[in-house]
Amino acid sequence: MNPTSKRSNFEPLKRINSTAASTRQPPHPGYTLMELLCVIGIIGILAGLYLGVIARAFIYVTKFVNKFSGH
């Protein structure tokens, strides 16, 4: 039995054109729900950190002003 006779029934694999696959457009433009939730979460964390710093600075400035204004 010839080993090449078994392979003769199979067609060679077709290569995918990499340029055609990379230029394919998604079915609908936009962001997924997971991407939007991640962005909202990151903005929330940054806002919490920022507002904490602003609150501490406001307390410090208030104490500083009251110290020199005689109250």
Backbone as a chain_set.jsonl record, in Angstrom:
{"seq": "MNPTSKRSNFEPLKRINSTAASTRQPPHPGYTLMELLCVIGIIGILAGLYLGVIARAFIYVTKFVNKFSGH", "coords": {"N": [[0.836, -1.179, 0.0], [0.591, 2.144, -0.869], [1.762, 5.017, 0.776], [1.157, 7.602, -0.092], [-1.227, 7.433, -1.397], [-3.315, 7.661, 0.409], [-3.301, 10.311, 1.062], [-4.082, 11.568, -1.25], [-6.778, 11.997, -1.414], [-7.382, 14.24, 0.042], [-7.816, 17.738, -0.072], [-5.535, 20.459, -0.458], [-5.013, 22.819, 2.215], [-6.596, 25.959, 2.152], [-5.179, 29.139, 2.164], [-5.747, 31.938, 4.239], [-6.225, 35.2, 3.205], [-4.325, 37.58, 4.634], [-4.483, 40.371, 4.518], [-7.053, 40.874, 3.674], [-8.513, 39.875, 5.813], [-7.76, 41.604, 7.851], [-8.796, 44.056, 7.103], [-11.473, 43.822, 7.304], [-14.648, 44.969, 8.257], [-16.293, 45.443, 11.422], [-19.501, 43.974, 12.342], [-21.236, 45.884, 13.458], [-20.576, 49.179, 14.332], [-19.222, 50.503, 17.402], [-19.22, 50.309, 21.014], [-18.771, 47.588, 23.3], [-20.834, 46.322, 25.968], [-19.303, 45.561, 28.147], [-16.919, 47.003, 27.785], [-17.868, 49.625, 28.124], [-18.757, 49.514, 30.794], [-16.335, 49.077, 32.112], [-14.966, 51.471, 31.562], [-16.658, 53.303, 32.865], [-16.339, 52.404, 35.479], [-13.586, 52.918, 35.924], [-13.553, 55.705, 35.664], [-15.161, 56.328, 37.839], [-13.563, 55.438, 40.009], [-11.314, 57.117, 39.733], [-12.579, 59.611, 40.071], [-13.436, 59.382, 42.714], [-10.984, 59.284, 44.066], [-9.968, 61.783, 43.357], [-11.896, 63.578, 44.376], [-11.604, 63.08, 47.089], [-9.06, 64.129, 47.597], [-9.522, 66.818, 46.979], [-11.393, 67.462, 48.978], [-9.867, 67.157, 51.317], [-7.959, 69.159, 50.864], [-9.604, 71.408, 50.876], [-10.444, 71.443, 53.558], [-7.976, 71.875, 54.788], [-7.268, 74.414, 53.754], [-9.359, 75.948, 54.761], [-8.885, 75.772, 57.54], [-6.412, 77.04, 57.59], [-7.021, 79.639, 56.681], [-8.814, 80.464, 58.668], [-7.121, 80.464, 60.844], [-5.421, 82.659, 60.446], [-7.201, 84.712, 60.214], [-8.278, 85.315, 62.624], [-10.41, 83.997, 63.82]], "CA": [[0.0, 0.0, 0.0], [1.377, 3.35, -1.037], [1.301, 6.016, 1.753], [0.656, 8.826, -0.734], [-2.579, 7.218, -1.902], [-4.26, 8.142, 1.41], [-3.299, 11.77, 1.036], [-4.593, 12.093, -2.512], [-8.192, 12.343, -1.281], [-7.519, 15.503, 0.75], [-7.418, 18.944, -0.785], [-4.657, 21.289, 0.374], [-5.701, 23.877, 2.944], [-6.536, 27.273, 1.524], [-4.667, 30.167, 3.069], [-6.57, 33.133, 4.354], [-5.512, 36.414, 2.849], [-4.237, 38.34, 5.877], [-4.888, 41.758, 4.312], [-8.512, 40.907, 3.6], [-9.043, 39.647, 7.155], [-7.492, 42.749, 8.717], [-9.569, 45.216, 6.674], [-12.894, 43.517, 7.45], [-15.322, 45.845, 9.208], [-17.169, 44.726, 12.34], [-20.885, 44.045, 11.88], [-21.826, 47.15, 13.881], [-19.592, 49.965, 15.07], [-19.627, 50.889, 18.746], [-18.531, 49.676, 22.123], [-19.524, 46.541, 23.969], [-21.284, 46.676, 27.309], [-18.188, 45.368, 29.072], [-16.011, 48.142, 27.63], [-18.49, 50.798, 28.736], [-18.742, 49.342, 32.248], [-14.949, 49.27, 32.573], [-14.662, 52.904, 31.509], [-17.417, 53.95, 33.937], [-15.686, 52.041, 36.735], [-12.314, 53.643, 36.042], [-13.883, 57.105, 35.924], [-15.647, 56.397, 39.218], [-12.422, 55.319, 40.923], [-10.534, 58.359, 39.646], [-13.352, 60.703, 40.664], [-13.384, 59.204, 44.16], [-9.662, 59.702, 44.533], [-9.832, 63.219, 43.137], [-12.762, 64.301, 45.309], [-11.0, 62.958, 48.412], [-7.956, 65.093, 47.671], [-10.12, 68.152, 46.999], [-12.015, 67.669, 50.285], [-8.796, 67.385, 52.294], [-7.37, 70.473, 50.586], [-10.562, 72.417, 51.313], [-10.359, 71.499, 55.014], [-6.691, 72.496, 55.121], [-7.331, 75.844, 53.423], [-10.289, 76.563, 55.704], [-8.17, 75.91, 58.808], [-5.343, 78.019, 57.385], [-7.633, 80.981, 56.604], [-9.368, 80.786, 59.986], [-6.01, 80.699, 61.76], [-4.882, 83.998, 60.247], [-8.239, 85.74, 60.22], [-8.597, 85.611, 64.008], [-11.623, 83.3, 64.287]], "C": [[0.883, 1.246, 0.0], [0.873, 4.419, -0.048], [0.769, 7.291, 1.11], [-0.761, 8.65, -1.255], [-3.623, 7.695, -0.89], [-4.368, 9.659, 1.373], [-3.939, 12.342, -0.23], [-6.061, 12.495, -2.417], [-8.4, 13.713, -0.629], [-7.068, 16.662, -0.126], [-6.478, 19.744, 0.113], [-5.463, 22.408, 1.04], [-5.539, 25.207, 2.22], [-6.064, 28.28, 2.558], [-5.601, 31.364, 3.064], [-5.706, 34.331, 4.028], [-5.5, 37.322, 4.068], [-4.669, 39.787, 5.688], [-6.405, 41.86, 4.242], [-9.113, 40.717, 4.978], [-8.838, 40.864, 8.041], [-8.319, 43.977, 8.332], [-11.067, 44.978, 6.808], [-13.492, 44.406, 8.537], [-16.172, 45.008, 10.161], [-18.624, 44.868, 11.902], [-21.599, 45.328, 12.298], [-20.791, 47.923, 14.69], [-20.131, 50.332, 16.442], [-18.834, 50.124, 19.775], [-19.409, 48.59, 22.721], [-19.912, 47.019, 25.359], [-20.134, 46.566, 28.304], [-17.198, 46.528, 28.982], [-16.579, 49.394, 28.289], [-18.48, 50.702, 30.254], [-17.342, 49.53, 32.818], [-14.588, 50.751, 32.59], [-15.39, 53.645, 32.627], [-16.789, 53.638, 35.291], [-14.393, 52.79, 36.953], [-12.571, 55.118, 36.339], [-14.375, 57.274, 37.356], [-14.525, 56.329, 40.233], [-11.596, 56.601, 40.91], [-11.267, 59.54, 40.267], [-13.344, 60.598, 42.181], [-12.056, 59.639, 44.741], [-9.509, 61.225, 44.447], [-10.662, 64.019, 44.132], [-12.241, 64.2, 46.745], [-9.875, 63.95, 48.607], [-8.497, 66.513, 47.761], [-10.733, 68.444, 48.376], [-10.956, 67.931, 51.356], [-8.144, 68.744, 52.096], [-8.298, 71.585, 51.058], [-10.525, 72.565, 52.844], [-9.067, 72.195, 55.439], [-6.721, 74.005, 54.879], [-8.251, 76.569, 54.407], [-9.614, 76.78, 57.061], [-7.099, 76.988, 58.71], [-5.911, 79.436, 57.392], [-8.159, 81.39, 57.972], [-8.263, 81.097, 60.999], [-5.496, 82.143, 61.655], [-5.944, 85.097, 60.229], [-8.71, 86.079, 61.626], [-9.849, 84.94, 64.523], [-11.29, 82.207, 65.235]], "O": [[1.815, 1.358, 0.797], [-0.324, 4.705, -0.028], [-0.015, 8.001, 1.741], [-1.434, 9.643, -1.529], [-4.715, 8.097, -1.29], [-5.436, 10.214, 1.631], [-4.3, 13.519, -0.249], [-6.544, 13.257, -3.255], [-9.484, 14.286, -0.737], [-6.062, 16.571, -0.83], [-6.62, 19.704, 1.335], [-6.463, 22.878, 0.497], [-4.454, 25.529, 1.735], [-6.514, 28.259, 3.704], [-6.161, 31.745, 2.037], [-4.586, 34.456, 4.522], [-6.555, 37.791, 4.496], [-5.185, 40.386, 6.632], [-6.978, 42.844, 4.71], [-10.13, 41.336, 5.291], [-9.669, 41.132, 8.908], [-8.521, 44.858, 9.167], [-11.858, 45.853, 6.457], [-12.907, 44.571, 9.608], [-16.714, 43.978, 9.762], [-18.95, 45.794, 11.16], [-22.472, 45.812, 11.577], [-20.199, 47.384, 15.624], [-21.341, 50.459, 16.631], [-17.901, 49.389, 19.452], [-20.636, 48.663, 22.657], [-19.374, 48.007, 25.859], [-20.011, 47.394, 29.207], [-16.692, 46.985, 30.007], [-15.848, 50.14, 28.94], [-18.224, 51.695, 30.935], [-17.189, 50.089, 33.904], [-13.966, 51.227, 33.54], [-14.809, 54.52, 33.269], [-16.714, 54.51, 36.157], [-14.128, 53.254, 38.062], [-11.886, 55.713, 37.17], [-14.039, 58.259, 38.014], [-14.526, 57.075, 41.212], [-11.222, 57.11, 41.967], [-10.648, 60.381, 40.919], [-13.254, 61.615, 42.869], [-12.008, 60.287, 45.786], [-8.983, 61.861, 45.361], [-10.194, 65.022, 44.671], [-12.415, 65.129, 47.533], [-9.753, 64.549, 49.675], [-7.986, 67.324, 48.534], [-10.602, 69.558, 48.883], [-11.121, 68.814, 52.197], [-7.809, 69.413, 53.074], [-7.834, 72.597, 51.584], [-10.57, 73.681, 53.361], [-9.077, 73.016, 56.356], [-6.251, 74.78, 55.713], [-7.948, 77.683, 54.835], [-9.754, 77.845, 57.662], [-6.906, 77.761, 59.648], [-5.354, 80.329, 58.03], [-7.974, 82.532, 58.393], [-8.459, 81.905, 61.906], [-5.175, 82.766, 62.668], [-5.612, 86.283, 60.229], [-9.466, 87.034, 61.806], [-10.316, 85.299, 65.604], [-12.186, 81.519, 65.724]]}, "num_chains": 1, "name": "protein.A"}
